[in-house]
Amino acid sequence: MTAAVFTIMKYTGKDSAFGTPVSSIGLKRIDQAVPAVYGNPIIPGDDTTDVNTYTVYRPDEDDAIAYSYESIFKLKLDSPPANQLSNIRIFPKTAKPDDPNLPEIFIGCSQGFTRPTNSVSAVASNNIWDYTEEDPFLITVGGESGQDVDENADVINYNATAHDLGTGNLIYMNNERQIDIPIVEGNTYTIINQAITLLYIKIYDVNDVLVTDPDVVYSTIIGGETVTITASPTLLASYPDGFKYGSADDVNAGSTISWLDLTEDPIETVKYKVEVRYTSNRDRAFYLNDERRPRINLRENKLYEFTNISGDVAPIRFLNNDTSLIANKESEIIVDGITVRDGGTVNEVVTIDPKAVKIAGMQILSYQTGTQTDYGNGITNINTALVGNYNVNTVGAGTANPLAAGETDFIYLQVKVSGESTVGQLVPEISIEYDES
């Protein structure tokens, strides 16, 4: 397996076009700081003449607050792993210091870039000390954190490994620990056990009883074992509540195997708050859940609800193409599978059922308003699922990921200092980890 290699790209300009490779991301002392100079990588300089520009001073008043400028960076993949990587995460290496006056450090992730501000960050809103190795901050790629298995799962092959975190061996499927495996009637699923020297994988019913059924077959291969599950109507009738997978010695070493009915009504409603705001360039645009003009993906078996509080000035509509910059042609606006409540008002709510849109022979490719041009962006309709991940890989390499951009979303850091804050070094050493497959 080829190990992945990341470069840290820091963004300091007014837009996302200028990213500089750096060796680290640091927030300087709150009582003194050294400006950085451009380079490859950036190296701290010795010139302190601009210290006032780069320092976040502790306010004189106890109840006053000061914020650092946001530090904004991405992780860009230079060399891909053998296949793909997922579950990119950050957490402090050490426990939080026992200091009630410790300045606060916030982290956040966003698909969009906004000019760094020294007012309270709209993105870096999560206290970094709330995260640990066991419960890390998840870095997104294309807006996805990579923790959920898509409900339209078409993954049918799983490579099983085992790792001991101190409590005995646990089963990992495609490098994700103890995930639920969704199965759909009519498919055949294969688990290749690559940890044969550590454990044997067995299938149990929900009452922890070993399953002996002709549709669950164990076979031996060189260097491992294979478990094949044929998701037949007979197997569904015999085990309607699903299964568990575990080891021969411990049913709890694994997780669940759940039946998934893709014909049932949408199982989840994805909600977006929509409003019109000024961008950093003083242009106006749609912001969806505080993201500027994000490119979104609509999946079948989900509903999408858009609550547009700017509907009186910019009703949001969905188009059958991604080239029109304004929704002002009846022939381009899709209505099948879409309902609009209180249209054109501050209470406008638009609901989309992608499955109904598809049945009507349509496909949504963008969203815009009919009052101004270029408020929105494109829309994809991708139902492919990669287990546990909307992975980072190099564009066009390996297993193509529909959301791959070869880099993570923007990561924001900001420090909040009060008049009572302790001065000195305050940024913890952090770990950045990810899973490879």
C-alpha positions as CSV (number, residue, x, y, z in Angstrom):
1,M,0.0,0.0,0.0
2,T,1.3,3.4,-0.9
3,A,1.1,5.9,1.9
4,A,-0.8,9.2,1.3
5,V,1.1,12.5,1.4
6,F,-0.6,15.8,2.3
7,T,0.5,19.4,1.9
8,I,-0.8,22.1,4.2
9,M,-2.1,25.0,2.1
10,K,-2.7,28.3,4.0
11,Y,-5.0,30.9,2.6
12,T,-4.5,34.6,3.6
13,G,-5.8,36.6,0.6
14,K,-9.2,38.0,-0.1
15,D,-10.2,34.9,-2.0
16,S,-9.4,31.2,-2.3
17,A,-7.1,31.6,-5.4
18,F,-4.0,32.1,-3.4
19,G,-2.8,29.2,-1.3
20,T,0.7,28.9,0.1
21,P,2.4,25.6,1.2
22,V,3.4,25.7,4.8
23,S,5.0,23.3,7.2
24,S,2.7,24.1,10.1
25,I,-0.2,26.3,11.2
26,G,0.4,28.2,14.4
27,L,-1.3,31.0,16.3
28,K,1.3,33.2,18.0
29,R,1.5,34.1,21.6
30,I,-1.1,36.6,22.7
31,D,1.5,38.9,24.2
32,Q,4.1,38.8,21.4
33,A,4.2,37.5,17.9
34,V,6.6,37.2,15.0
35,P,5.2,37.8,11.5
36,A,5.6,35.0,8.9
37,V,7.2,35.6,5.5
38,Y,6.2,34.0,2.3
39,G,8.2,31.0,1.3
40,N,7.9,27.3,0.4
41,P,7.3,26.4,3.1
42,I,6.6,29.6,5.2
43,I,9.3,30.0,7.8
44,P,8.8,32.3,10.9
45,G,10.8,35.5,10.4
46,D,13.0,37.3,12.9
47,D,11.7,40.7,12.2
48,T,9.4,41.9,14.9
49,T,8.8,45.4,13.6
50,D,5.2,44.4,12.6
51,V,4.4,42.8,15.9
52,N,1.4,45.1,16.4
53,T,-0.2,43.8,13.2
54,Y,0.3,40.1,14.1
55,T,-0.4,40.1,17.8
56,V,-3.7,39.5,19.6
57,Y,-3.2,41.7,22.7
58,R,-5.1,40.9,25.9
59,P,-7.7,43.7,26.4
60,D,-7.2,46.0,29.3
61,E,-10.7,45.6,30.5
62,D,-11.5,42.3,32.3
63,D,-14.8,41.8,30.4
64,A,-13.5,42.9,27.0
65,I,-13.0,40.4,24.2
66,A,-10.5,40.3,21.3
67,Y,-10.3,37.8,18.4
68,S,-7.3,36.7,16.3
69,Y,-7.6,36.8,12.6
70,E,-8.9,33.5,11.4
71,S,-6.1,31.1,10.2
72,I,-7.5,29.3,7.1
73,F,-6.0,26.2,5.5
74,K,-6.6,23.1,3.6
75,L,-5.0,19.6,3.4
76,K,-4.1,18.9,-0.2
77,L,-3.3,15.4,-1.3
78,D,0.0,15.2,-3.2
79,S,0.3,11.4,-3.3
80,P,-2.7,9.1,-3.1
81,P,-2.8,5.9,-1.1
82,A,-3.3,2.6,-3.0
83,N,-7.0,3.2,-3.1
84,Q,-8.5,6.1,-1.1
85,L,-8.5,7.7,2.3
86,S,-11.3,8.8,4.6
87,N,-12.3,9.9,8.1
88,I,-9.9,12.9,8.2
89,R,-9.8,14.1,11.8
90,I,-8.1,16.6,14.2
91,F,-7.7,16.5,17.9
92,P,-5.4,17.9,20.6
93,K,-2.5,15.6,21.5
94,T,-2.7,16.5,25.2
95,A,-5.4,17.0,27.8
96,K,-6.8,20.5,28.3
97,P,-4.6,22.5,30.8
98,D,-6.1,23.0,34.2
99,D,-6.4,26.8,33.8
100,P,-9.8,28.5,34.1
101,N,-8.5,31.6,32.3
102,L,-7.1,29.7,29.3
103,P,-7.9,31.6,26.1
104,E,-10.4,29.8,23.9
105,I,-9.4,28.2,20.6
106,F,-12.1,27.5,18.0
107,I,-12.1,25.3,14.9
108,G,-14.6,24.8,12.0
109,C,-14.8,23.6,8.4
110,S,-16.4,25.1,5.4
111,Q,-16.7,24.4,1.6
112,G,-16.6,28.2,1.0
113,F,-13.9,30.7,1.6
114,T,-14.4,34.1,3.2
115,R,-11.7,36.7,3.8
116,P,-10.2,36.2,7.3
117,T,-11.8,38.3,10.0
118,N,-10.8,39.3,13.5
119,S,-14.4,39.5,14.5
120,V,-16.1,36.4,15.8
121,S,-15.8,33.6,13.2
122,A,-18.9,32.3,11.6
123,V,-17.1,29.0,10.8
124,A,-14.7,28.4,13.7
125,S,-17.4,27.9,16.3
126,N,-16.3,24.6,17.9
127,N,-14.0,24.7,20.9
128,I,-11.0,22.6,20.1
129,W,-10.7,21.3,23.6
130,D,-14.1,19.5,23.2
131,Y,-12.4,17.0,21.0
132,T,-10.2,13.9,21.8
133,E,-8.6,11.0,19.9
134,E,-11.7,9.0,20.7
135,D,-14.1,11.8,19.6
136,P,-12.2,14.0,17.1
137,F,-13.2,17.0,15.1
138,L,-14.1,15.7,11.6
139,I,-12.7,17.5,8.5
140,T,-15.1,17.6,5.6
141,V,-14.6,16.9,1.9
142,G,-17.2,18.3,-0.4
143,G,-19.3,19.1,2.7
144,E,-19.2,15.5,3.9
145,S,-17.5,14.3,7.1
146,G,-17.2,10.7,5.9
147,Q,-18.8,9.1,8.9
148,D,-22.1,7.9,7.5
149,V,-22.9,5.1,5.1
150,D,-25.2,6.4,2.4
151,E,-28.6,4.8,2.5
152,N,-28.5,4.1,-1.2
153,A,-25.5,1.8,-0.6
154,D,-24.2,-0.2,-3.5
155,V,-21.1,-1.5,-1.8
156,I,-21.2,-5.3,-1.9
157,N,-17.5,-6.2,-1.2
158,Y,-15.9,-5.7,2.2
159,N,-12.3,-6.3,3.3
160,A,-12.3,-7.2,7.0
161,T,-9.3,-6.5,9.3
162,A,-8.9,-6.4,13.0
163,H,-7.3,-4.0,15.4
164,D,-6.9,-4.1,19.2
165,L,-7.5,-0.7,20.9
166,G,-6.8,-2.2,24.3
167,T,-10.0,-4.1,24.9
168,G,-9.6,-7.0,22.4
169,N,-9.7,-7.3,18.7
170,L,-12.4,-5.3,16.9
171,I,-13.5,-5.8,13.3
172,Y,-12.9,-3.1,10.7
173,M,-14.8,-3.2,7.4
174,N,-13.0,-1.3,4.6
175,N,-10.9,0.4,7.3
176,E,-14.0,1.6,9.2
177,R,-14.4,0.3,12.7
178,Q,-17.5,-1.8,13.4
179,I,-19.8,-0.2,10.8
180,D,-23.3,-1.3,10.0
181,I,-23.5,-3.2,6.7
182,P,-26.7,-2.3,4.8
183,I,-27.9,-5.1,2.5
184,V,-30.6,-4.9,-0.2
185,E,-32.7,-7.9,-1.3
186,G,-31.4,-9.4,-4.5
187,N,-27.7,-8.6,-4.0
188,T,-24.9,-10.8,-2.9
189,Y,-22.3,-9.5,-0.4
190,T,-18.8,-10.8,0.1
191,I,-16.7,-10.3,3.2
192,I,-13.0,-11.2,2.8
193,N,-11.4,-11.8,6.2
194,Q,-7.8,-10.6,6.0
195,A,-7.3,-11.1,9.8
196,I,-7.5,-14.8,9.7
197,T,-4.6,-15.1,12.2
198,L,-6.5,-13.0,14.7
199,L,-10.1,-14.1,14.4
200,Y,-12.7,-15.9,12.3
201,I,-15.8,-13.9,11.2
202,K,-19.2,-15.4,12.0
203,I,-22.8,-14.3,11.3
204,Y,-25.3,-14.2,14.1
205,D,-29.0,-13.4,14.4
206,V,-30.2,-10.5,16.6
207,N,-30.3,-12.8,19.6
208,D,-26.6,-13.7,19.2
209,V,-27.4,-17.2,17.8
210,L,-25.0,-18.4,15.1
211,V,-26.8,-18.4,11.7
212,T,-26.8,-21.7,9.8
213,D,-28.5,-21.0,6.5
214,P,-27.6,-22.0,2.9
215,D,-27.6,-18.3,1.9
216,V,-24.7,-17.7,4.3
217,V,-21.6,-19.5,3.1
218,Y,-18.1,-19.7,4.6
219,S,-15.1,-20.6,2.4
220,T,-11.4,-20.6,2.7
221,I,-9.1,-18.7,0.5
222,I,-5.3,-18.3,0.5
223,G,-4.4,-16.2,3.5
224,G,-8.0,-15.7,4.7
225,E,-11.6,-16.7,4.7
226,T,-14.6,-15.5,2.7
227,V,-18.2,-15.1,4.0
228,T,-20.8,-14.8,1.3
229,I,-24.3,-13.6,2.1
230,T,-27.0,-14.0,-0.6
231,A,-29.7,-11.5,0.3
232,S,-32.5,-13.7,-1.0
233,P,-36.3,-13.4,-0.3
234,T,-36.0,-16.6,1.8
235,L,-33.2,-15.1,3.9
236,L,-35.2,-11.9,4.4
237,A,-38.3,-13.9,5.5
238,S,-36.2,-16.0,7.9
239,Y,-34.3,-13.0,9.4
240,P,-36.4,-9.8,8.9
241,D,-34.7,-8.0,11.8
242,G,-31.2,-8.5,10.2
243,F,-28.0,-9.9,11.6
244,K,-24.9,-9.3,13.5
245,Y,-21.3,-10.0,12.4
246,G,-18.7,-10.8,15.0
247,S,-15.8,-13.2,15.7
248,A,-16.1,-16.8,16.5
249,D,-15.2,-15.9,20.1
250,D,-17.0,-12.6,20.5
251,V,-20.2,-11.5,18.8
252,N,-19.6,-8.0,20.0
253,A,-16.3,-7.6,18.0
254,G,-18.4,-6.6,15.0
255,S,-21.6,-4.7,14.4
256,T,-25.0,-5.1,12.6
257,I,-26.1,-6.2,9.2
258,S,-29.3,-4.3,8.3
259,W,-31.9,-4.8,5.6
260,L,-32.4,-1.7,3.5
261,D,-35.6,-1.2,1.5
262,L,-34.9,1.3,-1.2
263,T,-38.5,1.3,-2.3
264,E,-39.9,2.7,0.9
265,D,-40.6,6.4,1.5
266,P,-37.7,8.8,2.0
267,I,-36.0,8.0,5.3
268,E,-34.5,11.4,6.0
269,T,-35.2,15.0,5.4
270,V,-32.2,17.2,4.7
271,K,-32.9,20.8,5.7
272,Y,-31.3,23.9,4.3
273,K,-31.8,27.5,5.6
274,V,-31.5,29.8,2.6
275,E,-30.9,33.5,2.7
276,V,-29.3,36.2,0.5
277,R,-26.2,37.9,1.8
278,Y,-23.4,40.1,0.5
279,T,-20.2,38.3,-0.3
280,S,-16.7,39.7,0.5
281,N,-16.7,41.3,-3.0
282,R,-20.0,43.1,-2.2
283,D,-21.9,40.8,-4.6
284,R,-25.0,39.1,-3.4
285,A,-25.5,35.4,-3.4
286,F,-27.5,32.5,-1.9
287,Y,-26.1,31.2,1.4
288,L,-27.3,27.7,2.3
289,N,-26.8,26.7,5.9
290,D,-24.3,29.6,6.1
291,E,-22.3,28.3,3.0
292,R,-21.9,30.7,0.1
293,R,-23.4,29.2,-3.1
294,P,-22.5,25.6,-2.3
295,R,-22.7,22.9,-5.0
296,I,-25.1,20.4,-3.5
297,N,-25.9,16.7,-4.2
298,L,-29.5,15.3,-4.2
299,R,-29.8,11.7,-3.4
300,E,-32.9,9.5,-3.9
301,N,-34.6,8.2,-0.8
302,K,-34.2,11.5,0.9
303,L,-36.3,14.6,1.0
304,Y,-34.7,18.1,0.8
305,E,-36.4,21.1,2.5
306,F,-35.2,24.7,1.7
307,T,-36.5,27.4,4.0
308,N,-35.8,30.6,2.2
309,I,-36.1,33.6,4.5
310,S,-35.1,35.8,1.6
311,G,-37.9,34.5,-0.5
312,D,-39.6,37.9,-0.8
313,V,-36.6,39.3,-2.7
314,A,-35.1,36.1,-4.2
315,P,-37.3,33.1,-4.5
316,I,-35.2,30.0,-5.0
317,R,-36.1,27.7,-7.9
318,F,-34.5,24.6,-9.4
319,L,-33.5,24.2,-13.1
320,N,-33.1,21.4,-15.6
321,N,-29.6,22.8,-16.7
322,D,-26.5,24.3,-15.0
323,T,-25.9,27.0,-17.6
324,S,-28.7,29.5,-16.9
325,L,-27.7,32.1,-14.4
326,I,-31.3,33.2,-13.7
327,A,-34.6,31.3,-13.2
328,N,-36.8,33.3,-15.5
329,K,-37.9,30.7,-18.1
330,E,-40.9,28.4,-17.4
331,S,-39.4,25.7,-19.6
332,E,-36.2,25.5,-17.4
333,I,-37.9,25.5,-13.9
334,I,-38.7,22.0,-12.7
335,V,-42.0,21.6,-10.9
336,D,-42.5,17.8,-10.9
337,G,-41.5,16.4,-7.5
338,I,-41.2,19.9,-6.1
339,T,-43.6,21.7,-3.8
340,V,-43.5,25.4,-2.9
341,R,-45.3,26.8,0.1
342,D,-45.7,30.5,0.6
343,G,-43.7,31.2,-2.5
344,G,-42.1,34.6,-2.9
345,T,-42.4,35.5,0.8
346,V,-40.1,35.5,3.8
347,N,-41.8,32.2,4.7
348,E,-41.0,30.4,1.5
349,V,-40.4,26.7,1.9
350,V,-39.4,24.5,-1.1
351,T,-39.5,20.7,-0.7
352,I,-37.8,18.3,-3.3
353,D,-38.4,14.6,-3.6
354,P,-35.5,13.5,-6.0
355,K,-37.2,10.1,-6.6
356,A,-40.4,11.8,-7.8
357,V,-38.4,14.2,-10.0
358,K,-36.7,11.2,-11.6
359,I,-40.0,9.3,-12.1
360,A,-41.2,12.4,-14.0
361,G,-38.3,12.1,-16.3
362,M,-36.5,15.2,-15.0
363,Q,-33.2,15.9,-13.4
364,I,-32.3,19.0,-11.3
365,L,-29.0,20.4,-12.3
366,S,-28.8,23.9,-10.6
367,Y,-30.6,26.4,-8.4
368,Q,-31.0,30.1,-9.0
369,T,-33.5,32.9,-8.4
370,G,-35.6,34.7,-10.9
371,T,-34.8,38.2,-9.7
372,Q,-31.1,38.4,-10.1
373,T,-28.3,36.5,-12.0
374,D,-25.8,34.0,-10.6
375,Y,-27.1,33.7,-7.0
376,G,-26.9,29.9,-7.0
377,N,-24.8,27.0,-8.2
378,G,-24.9,23.5,-9.8
379,I,-26.5,20.4,-8.4
380,T,-25.4,16.8,-8.8
381,N,-27.5,13.6,-8.5
382,I,-25.1,11.0,-7.3
383,N,-26.4,7.9,-5.5
384,T,-23.1,6.0,-5.3
385,A,-22.0,5.3,-1.8
386,L,-18.4,4.5,-0.6
387,V,-18.6,3.1,2.8
388,G,-17.7,5.5,5.6
389,N,-16.4,8.1,3.3
390,Y,-16.6,10.8,0.7
391,N,-12.9,10.3,0.3
392,V,-10.0,12.4,-0.8
393,N,-8.0,11.0,-3.8
394,T,-6.2,12.6,-6.6
395,V,-8.6,13.6,-9.3
396,G,-9.1,10.8,-11.8
397,A,-6.9,8.3,-9.9
398,G,-7.9,5.1,-8.3
399,T,-11.6,4.4,-7.6
400,A,-13.3,7.6,-8.8
401,N,-15.0,9.5,-6.0
402,P,-17.8,11.7,-7.3
403,L,-16.9,14.4,-4.7
404,A,-13.1,14.1,-5.0
405,A,-11.2,17.3,-5.4
406,G,-7.9,16.1,-4.2
407,E,-8.2,18.3,-1.1
408,T,-10.3,18.9,2.0
409,D,-12.6,21.8,2.6
410,F,-11.3,24.9,4.3
411,I,-10.4,24.6,7.9
412,Y,-10.7,27.7,10.1
413,L,-9.0,28.4,13.4
414,Q,-9.5,31.4,15.7
415,V,-8.4,32.5,19.2
416,K,-10.7,34.3,21.6
417,V,-8.9,36.4,24.3
418,S,-10.6,38.2,27.2
419,G,-9.1,40.7,29.6
420,E,-8.8,37.9,32.2
421,S,-7.0,35.4,29.8
422,T,-3.7,33.9,30.8
423,V,-0.9,35.2,28.5
424,G,1.7,33.1,26.8
425,Q,1.6,29.9,24.7
426,L,-1.9,28.7,24.2
427,V,-2.2,26.6,21.1
428,P,-2.0,22.9,21.7
429,E,0.0,20.5,19.5
430,I,-2.7,18.8,17.4
431,S,-2.8,15.5,15.6
432,I,-4.2,15.1,12.1
433,E,-5.1,11.5,11.3
434,Y,-7.0,9.7,8.5
435,D,-7.7,6.1,7.4
436,E,-6.3,4.6,4.2
437,S,-7.6,1.8,2.1
